[in-house]
């Protein structure tokens, strides 16, 4: 449209100020919030986003991430607003799948070292009765079969799991341990289920899972709170995806204030209040 990107940014920021001069009104009556960060500038910079679980609206965003940024948000709230907040969700870590993948890599490294120490067989067809080791024993596709939920597995991935069960019981035990930990979150008595899992995993002799036990014990209270209140960061992850789409549509933002204004408009009901010039002249549907 032959409009300078700075002009577009100014339009977005001024429209946001017209629609909502003070965004702090979003912090009134907050009861459940979700906190997460998303990257921009090709992953070199981060933006902390706070979403209201009740309305699924972005209530606050700020450049950077970590305790210092969160302190800015909580310092901006009054004592009454702070006391109204009952639940906070945030991403702790992708422990379960990362632990299983670490075990897979460890087994792959051991198998690779054994393969290097094995004398190379001569060129040609194998002799009768000669066992030939396959090169794809620990194929990368194992990662997807091991990490997926059982109900989402394809036929190929189900066959991959059967192959793992036959070829490497140790890796398959890790997979069963991962699935057992998932069951804790849907159990009627999560505290007892988690206690039983921790007892079993600490004696499993699977080093990555023994390390996982230590992490879970440190965050046991937060994990049990998830099971009790059924609160997750799924809405916040969806909002982060929407923010990434906004950045791609704009071919990036040079001014962080323009980006924050755009997020506040789009990730809320403010965009419904925008009256485009042709909307009054033409009887056509507007798709947001």
N, C-alpha and C positions, 0 to 999 in steps of 0.2 A: 504493500500500500504506500510505499515510498515515505514511510514515517521512521524517523530515527529511533533507535532502541531506547535512548534516554527519554524521549518524548512519551513512548509507550509506558515506560516505568513511572513517569510522573503522573500519567493519566490513571494508572492502577492505584498509585499511592493516594492521590487526591480523591478518587472515588471511594476508596476505603475510609478515608477521613470524613467524607460526607455521610456515608452510610452508618459509620460507627466511630465517632470521634475518640471515644475512650474504650479500648478493648478490655479494660479491667472489669467491666460489667459481666464478662463471661465467668469471672472467678467467684461471683456471688452464688451461694448455695451449692458449691461443689461438694459432692459426697464421695464419688469414686473417680479416680483419675488414673490414666495410663501414661507412662513415660517411656520414650524411646528416642533414638537418634537416627538420622538419615544422612547420607553423604551427598555432596554436590561438588561441582568443579572437578569432575572425573575422580571422585573419591578422595580428593586431597583436603577437603574441608567438611565439617560436620555441622548439622543443625539439630538442636534438641527440640522435640515436639511433645507437648502435653495435651492429652485428649480427655474430654469429659465422657466417661463411660455411659452415662445416662442419655446424653443427647448425641454422642458420637461426633461432636464438634471439636475442632482445635481451639483450645482456650488460650494457648501461649506458645510461642516459639522463639528461639534465640540461637544465634550462631555459637558454635562450640559445643562441647559435651563434657560431662564429668560433674564432680561435686560443686565446683565453683559456679557453674551455670545454674544448677538446681538451687543453689543458695540464693541467687538473684531472684528466682521465681518465688521461693518461700519467704524471702525477706519482703517481697512486695505485698504479701497477704497480711491482713489484719489478724489479730488474735481470734476474733470470732470466725473469720473465714478458715483459719487453720483448724480450729476446733470442729468445724463442720465436716472436714475430710476424714472419712472412716477407713477407706481402703485405697491402697496404691499398688498398681501392678507395674512390673518392669521386667525386662529380659535379664535373667541371671546369667545363663550360659547354655549352650547346646551340648550339655554334658553327655547325654545318653548316646546319641549317634556318633559324637566325636570320640567317645571312649571305645565304641565298637570298631570304628574306623582305625583307631590307633592300634587296636589288637590285630586287625586285618593287615595293616602295614608291617607290624612286627613279625607276623607269621610269613608274610611275603619276603621280608628281608632274610629270614632264616632259610626259607626255601631257595632263595636266590644264591645265598652263600653255599649251600649244599650243592646246588647245580654247578657252581663254578669249580668246586673241588672234585666233582665227578669227572673222570676221564671222558673225553669226547669220543663218541662212537665213530667208526669209519663210515665213509660215504657209501650209500647203497641201501638196498632193502635189508631190514633186520632179519637175523637168522631165526629159525624156528625156536619158539620158546623165549626169545630175547624180549625183555621188557623195555619199552620205549617211553620215556617221560614226556608228557605233553608240555609245550612251551606256555600254554595259557592256563596252567594250574591255578594261579592266583590272578585271574583276569580282572581288569578294572571294573567290569560289569558287576562283580561281586558286591561292590560298594552300594549299588542301587538296590540290589536284591536284599541285602542285609539291613539297609536303612529304612526301607518302605514298611508301611503297616501291612499285615498279612492280607487284609481284605482288599488292598489295592494292588496286589502283585499280579503281574501278567503270567501267562502260562510258561513263558521262557524263564521268568524269574523264579517261579515255583520249582521248575526243574533244576535251576541253578542252586537253590537251597538244598534240594535232595542230593545234588552232587557234593555240596559242601559237607553235608551230614555224613556221607560215605568217606570222603577224602580227608577231612580234618575235623574230628570231633571237638577239638579245643575251640576252634572258631565257631562251630555250631553251638557250643555251650555258651559262648559269649552272646550269640544271637538270642538264645532262649533266656538269658539273663536280662537282656534289653527288653524283651517282651514281658517278662515277669515284672519289671519295674513299671512298665506302662499300665499294667493291671492295678497297681497301687492307686492310681489316680481315679479309678472308677470303682474301687472297692467300697463296701459298706462300712468297713472299719479300717481306714487307711493307716492309722497309727500302728495297729497290730501287723498289718500287711507289710508296711515299710520296715518295721523292726525285724520281721522274719527275713525280708530280702537282704537287709544289711548284714544279718548274721550269716546268711548263706554266701553272699558276695565276698565278705571278708575272709572266708575260708576256701574261696574258689581257686586260689593260686593263679588267677589271671591278673597280672600286675596292673593293667589299666583299670580294671574294675575295683581292685583294692584301693587305688588312688581315688576312684570315684566315690567310694564309701566315705573317705575322709571329707570330701567336698560336701556330700549330702548331709553328713552329721553336723557340719558347720552351719548349714542352711536348713536344717530340719524343720524349724518353726515356720519358715516361709513356705516350704513345700506342703506342710500340713494345712496351712492357711489356704493354699490353692485348692486343695481337696475339699475344704470346708465351704468356701465361698464361691467356688467354680468361676473364678475371675481369671481371664487370660489376656494376653496382649494381642489377640487376633485382630481386633478393631484397629489398633494402633499400627500394626503391620500393613493393613489394608490402606490406612491413611498415608503411610510412607510410600506405598506404591503409587497412590494418586499424586503425591508431591513430585515423585520422580517423573511421572507423565507430564505434569505441568512444566517442569524444567526442560524436558525434551521438546515440548510444543513451543516453548519460548526460545529454543536454541541457546539455553543458558541465561543466567542473570549476572550482570556486572555489578549491580547494586543489591546488597543483601536486604535493605529495607524494602525495596520493590518486591523481592521474593516473599518476604514475610507478609506484606500487605496482600499479595496474590493468594497466599495460602489461607490467610484469615477469611478472604472473600469466598473462595471456592470451597474450602473444607468447612462450610457452615451454611446457614440459610440466607446469608447476605446476598448471594448471587441471584436469588429469586426476586430481590427488590430492585435489581438493575433494569431500567427501562431503556431499551435500545431505540434509536431515533426512528427506524423504520417499523417498529412494532405497532405504532399507532396508525401508520399509513397502510400497511399491508396485512391482510388477514392470512398469515402463514404461521405454522407452528415453529416455535423456537426450541432447538435441541441444545441442551447444555452438555 
